[in-house]
Amino acid sequence: MQLVLASASPRRQELLADLGLSFAVRPADIDESVHAGEAGADYVRRLAREKAAAVAGPGELVIAADTTVDLNGELLGKPVDEDDARSLMRKLSDSVHHVHTGVCALLIDADGARREESTVVTTAV
């Protein structure tokens, strides 16, 4: 069985490498738009599940994850440049916000049987 990381994130790759695991990197190309009325925790769980499903093949265990910041119900995306990052940091300073991370592990057996587990961790910052 091959372990696959459905992410191009250097930090996520580092985490698996630090565990001494051998894995393939296969970033998922999915639509990451937020659905109308979708809460942060639901959003990251859905994306993690969709990313895993997008790259999974028989005989593979796929790990996928997604993280977002929720500021009073507004889901904040990754900054596009340094100015955007500074603006985001100003917005978050002196306010409580929530960081949601969804993780999915999807196993597809050689016969095509699927097993999936997903979870969300939310931290108030």
Stockholm file with secondary structure:
# STOCKHOLM 1.0

chainA/1-125         MQLVLASASPRRQELLADLGLSFAVRPADIDESVHAGEAGADYVRRLAREKAAAVAGPGELVIAADTTVDLNGELLGKPVDEDDARSLMRKLSDSVHHVHTGVCALLIDADGARREESTVVTTAV
#=GR chainA/1-125 SS CEEEECCCCHHHHHHHHHTTCCCEECCCCCCCCCCTTCCHHHHHHHHHHHHHHHHCCTTEEEEEEEEEEEETTEEECCCSSHHHHHHHHHHHTTSCCEEEEEEEEEEECTTCCEEEEEEEEEEEC
#=GC SS_cons         CEEEECCCCHHHHHHHHHTTCCCEECCCCCCCCCCTTCCHHHHHHHHHHHHHHHHCCTTEEEEEEEEEEEETTEEECCCSSHHHHHHHHHHHTTSCCEEEEEEEEEEECTTCCEEEEEEEEEEEC
//
